[in-house]
Amino acid sequence: MPSFVAPTRDARFVINEVLRIDDYAELPGFAGASADIVDAVIEEAGKFASEVLAPLNASGDQEGCTRQQDGSVATPAGFKEAHGQFRESGWGTLSAPEEFGGQGMPHVLGFAVEEFMSAANMAFAMYPGLTGGAVNALLAKGSTDQQQTYLPKMVANEWLGTMNLTEPQCGTDLGLIRTKAEPQADGSFAITGTKIFISAGEHDLTDNIIHLVLARTPDAPEGTKGISLFVVPKFLLDADGNPGERNAVMCGAIEHKMGIHANATCVMNYDGATGWLVGEENKGLAAMFIMMNAARLGVGIQGLAQAEAAYQNGVSYAQERRQGRALTGPEDPNEKADTLMVHPDVRRMLMDSRAFTEGMRALALWAGLLVDLSHKAATEEDRTAADDLLGLLTPVIKGYGTDLGYKVATDMQQVWGGHGYIVENGMEQFVRDARIAMIYEGANGVQAMDLVGRKLAMNGGRAIQALFAEVGKECAAAKADERLADLAGRVEKANGELQAATMWLMQNGLSNPNNAGAGAYDYMHLTGIVALGLMWLRMAGTAVAALDGGSSDKAFYEAKLVTARHFGERFTPEAGALRRRMEAGCEAIMALPDEAFVRG
Ligand SMILES: Cc1cc2nc3c(=O)[nH]c(=O)nc-3n(C[C@H](O)[C@H](O)[C@H](O)COP(=O)(O)OP(=O)(O)OC[C@H]3O[C@@H](n4cnc5c(N)ncnc54)[C@H](O)[C@@H]3O)c2cc1C
């Protein structure tokens, strides 16, 4: 059975040493996040993830969720108790606002904790994870009354939240939503319609569930301009604010799906359920985007998390399993065979996994810091700069992070050979669980379109220019140190490819939008490589400084430098190929008539 140990040393390295969280002590919420507190929180969260959540991962997957006759849903054995412990330990409140009972700690710390929970048990972590997004939407758009009513309970994880967008005819294209919201005399709305694929739509972890639902009012304009957001509790609240009468929203079925079996993915039937408008009528999509942006970063972290868990189990197997001999002659002559660790091809997969997980962790945690800075930085200019980069990087973290997370999960399954394909060994669960992250919260192709179609052009390309400048500055500084010069040269070259690709898009995407659509995916991966390159430069620089300073943790920093070198040598060369492929344009992709795709 797989095991999981939270990568606490690496998270502390990124937060304390690379991002230097201490430098922000003046900002609200950061004073309570000194290096020693960060260390304590990280270690405690790691312990909870490894000891409480990881042991329920395989059993939860096997048992799945069960819908009872009355429409209620039972989560797998142990989940309710684990959620009780999660709630009591305050993990859900970590970076929630103090005003509503949260601890107000920086998101950068919250993101690290989220990774551990998701790596230990992705299906479990989704229950509280979605609630965080719902809290953000209510914070931004809810009325004072709605905030007072729901947020303290949701922040405390006494009630969990959901996000209801998808309908049978409407996935990516939310303009097709049909669910209706009829105004009632008391100011509420009667919500009627069917939502599908709703994560954590029904469960037994809490005594109320707060659904955020997209629906149309009677005279709403067609398309996305006519969508409004509603808050619909499973149980209506009594005069004291406690769950009372059952609302007319029920789980009609649980979807049978490839992975995350322990998370109840529900068909939700709204049959005149009572709901209340959140924010302005017909402005629901903007409100939901607040939730989706947070959730997209969370899904990117899921990709990283599954990769980390799979990597750890790939390593432990490669160190035990004996097959064949090293190409250079036996390493363990007293044994009949050497371990898998001697084979360069196995090590290639392990090193790729290290380079991705460590680079992605740094990128995700930097994004967490950018979330904090976009709200709390001292000047308007700094807040805007953080917000620009965060907006640009969100689809990259989601799209590139989950694509590579899935790749690592399958590579680690590969390290296990045939045994990786056998259910009881647990490696295939990582693959199944990681797969959904590429699809939901906006499929990765849609993330690529968000990057190319929206984020690049915003404010005259200010965000991508800022990324180019940041990478350029980091490369120039690193080149001065011979230990970093090779990596810096490679990242600089990849940054040049990204600049050329951006220019090509500007010239060719405008004249024919299909050129932008056909190249968007490659562009997203190219941006991912450059963003990870920036992270590796920062991490390698930090490692060099620590070694020069005589750190007692020499092995950790030396391993960082080797992994940085692997990233430079093995990831950055792809940048040129991605650009060239993108520049092939859309002609062959769009040439065949639809009927020519059909065989026969
Ligand atoms: C396990 C699970 C949990 C989920 N949880 C939730 C949840 O909690 N709440 C919720 O509301 N939904 C949820 N979803 C729904 C999920 O977000 C959607 O499935 C997803 O957004 C894609 O929509 P779709 O399935 O209708 O695919 P479609 O929109 O039909 O897309 C099919 C393919 O076409 C591509 N495509 C579509 N439009 C475009 C375009 N304009 N440009 C380029 N490519 C395009 C997509 O990238 C995709 O590859 C969940 C789904 C699953 C499977």
Ligand as a Chemical Component Dictionary entry (heavy atoms), coordinates in Angstrom:
data_LIG
# 
_chem_comp.id                   LIG 
_chem_comp.type                 NON-POLYMER 
_chem_comp.pdbx_formal_charge   0 
_chem_comp.three_letter_code    LIG 
# 
loop_
_chem_comp_atom.comp_id 
_chem_comp_atom.atom_id 
_chem_comp_atom.alt_atom_id 
_chem_comp_atom.type_symbol 
_chem_comp_atom.charge 
_chem_comp_atom.model_Cartn_x 
_chem_comp_atom.model_Cartn_y 
_chem_comp_atom.model_Cartn_z 
_chem_comp_atom.pdbx_ordinal 
LIG C1  C1  C 0 -15.488 14.534 -11.176 1  
LIG C2  C2  C 0 -16.033 15.844 -11.626 2  
LIG C3  C3  C 0 -16.287 16.839 -10.701 3  
LIG C4  C4  C 0 -16.837 18.055 -11.111 4  
LIG N1  N1  N 0 -17.166 19.009 -10.183 5  
LIG C5  C5  C 0 -17.911 20.081 -10.578 6  
LIG C6  C6  C 0 -18.467 20.977 -9.609  7  
LIG O1  O1  O 0 -18.253 20.840 -8.412  8  
LIG N2  N2  N 0 -19.263 21.983 -10.060 9  
LIG C7  C7  C 0 -19.537 22.171 -11.382 10 
LIG O2  O2  O 0 -20.282 23.090 -11.720 11 
LIG N3  N3  N 0 -18.993 21.366 -12.327 12 
LIG C8  C8  C 0 -18.194 20.323 -11.952 13 
LIG N4  N4  N 0 -17.674 19.471 -12.890 14 
LIG C9  C9  C 0 -17.878 19.766 -14.306 15 
LIG C10 C10 C 0 -16.599 20.193 -15.007 16 
LIG O3  O3  O 0 -16.188 21.436 -14.561 17 
LIG C11 C11 C 0 -16.861 20.130 -16.516 18 
LIG O4  O4  O 0 -16.954 18.756 -16.853 19 
LIG C12 C12 C 0 -15.770 20.802 -17.322 20 
LIG O5  O5  O 0 -15.763 22.184 -17.091 21 
LIG C13 C13 C 0 -15.914 20.564 -18.829 22 
LIG O6  O6  O 0 -17.239 20.695 -19.257 23 
LIG P1  P1  P 0 -17.901 19.516 -20.115 24 
LIG O7  O7  O 0 -17.668 18.252 -19.383 25 
LIG O8  O8  O 0 -19.295 19.854 -20.411 26 
LIG O9  O9  O 0 -17.069 19.481 -21.429 27 
LIG P2  P2  P 0 -17.314 20.377 -22.743 28 
LIG O10 O10 O 0 -17.531 21.791 -22.365 29 
LIG O11 O11 O 0 -18.322 19.716 -23.594 30 
LIG O12 O12 O 0 -15.891 20.274 -23.426 31 
LIG C14 C14 C 0 -15.431 19.103 -24.127 32 
LIG C15 C15 C 0 -14.056 19.362 -24.703 33 
LIG O13 O13 O 0 -14.121 20.456 -25.607 34 
LIG C16 C16 C 0 -13.220 21.475 -25.254 35 
LIG N5  N5  N 0 -13.841 22.790 -25.436 36 
LIG C17 C17 C 0 -15.105 23.154 -25.128 37 
LIG N6  N6  N 0 -15.302 24.442 -25.422 38 
LIG C18 C18 C 0 -14.149 24.919 -25.910 39 
LIG C19 C19 C 0 -13.711 26.187 -26.374 40 
LIG N7  N7  N 0 -14.515 27.245 -26.385 41 
LIG N8  N8  N 0 -12.447 26.299 -26.807 42 
LIG C20 C20 C 0 -11.616 25.243 -26.795 43 
LIG N9  N9  N 0 -11.973 24.021 -26.370 44 
LIG C21 C21 C 0 -13.217 23.858 -25.925 45 
LIG C22 C22 C 0 -12.879 21.251 -23.780 46 
LIG O14 O14 O 0 -11.579 21.686 -23.468 47 
LIG C23 C23 C 0 -13.016 19.741 -23.655 48 
LIG O15 O15 O 0 -11.786 19.130 -23.957 49 
LIG C24 C24 C 0 -17.083 18.275 -12.501 50 
LIG C25 C25 C 0 -16.791 17.276 -13.438 51 
LIG C26 C26 C 0 -16.299 16.070 -13.009 52 
LIG C27 C27 C 0 -16.060 14.989 -14.042 53 
# 
loop_
_chem_comp_bond.comp_id 
_chem_comp_bond.atom_id_1 
_chem_comp_bond.atom_id_2 
_chem_comp_bond.value_order 
_chem_comp_bond.pdbx_ordinal 
LIG C1  C2  SING 1  
LIG C2  C3  SING 2  
LIG C2  C26 DOUB 3  
LIG C3  C4  DOUB 4  
LIG C4  N1  SING 5  
LIG C4  C24 SING 6  
LIG N1  C5  DOUB 7  
LIG C5  C6  SING 8  
LIG C5  C8  SING 9  
LIG C6  O1  DOUB 10 
LIG C6  N2  SING 11 
LIG N2  C7  SING 12 
LIG C7  O2  DOUB 13 
LIG C7  N3  SING 14 
LIG N3  C8  DOUB 15 
LIG C8  N4  SING 16 
LIG N4  C9  SING 17 
LIG N4  C24 SING 18 
LIG C9  C10 SING 19 
LIG C10 O3  SING 20 
LIG C10 C11 SING 21 
LIG C11 O4  SING 22 
LIG C11 C12 SING 23 
LIG C12 O5  SING 24 
LIG C12 C13 SING 25 
LIG C13 O6  SING 26 
LIG O6  P1  SING 27 
LIG P1  O7  DOUB 28 
LIG P1  O8  SING 29 
LIG P1  O9  SING 30 
LIG O9  P2  SING 31 
LIG P2  O10 DOUB 32 
LIG P2  O11 SING 33 
LIG P2  O12 SING 34 
LIG O12 C14 SING 35 
LIG C14 C15 SING 36 
LIG C15 O13 SING 37 
LIG C15 C23 SING 38 
LIG O13 C16 SING 39 
LIG C16 N5  SING 40 
LIG C16 C22 SING 41 
LIG N5  C17 SING 42 
LIG N5  C21 SING 43 
LIG C17 N6  DOUB 44 
LIG N6  C18 SING 45 
LIG C18 C19 SING 46 
LIG C18 C21 DOUB 47 
LIG C19 N7  SING 48 
LIG C19 N8  DOUB 49 
LIG N8  C20 SING 50 
LIG C20 N9  DOUB 51 
LIG N9  C21 SING 52 
LIG C22 O14 SING 53 
LIG C22 C23 SING 54 
LIG C23 O15 SING 55 
LIG C24 C25 DOUB 56 
LIG C25 C26 SING 57 
LIG C26 C27 SING 58 
# 
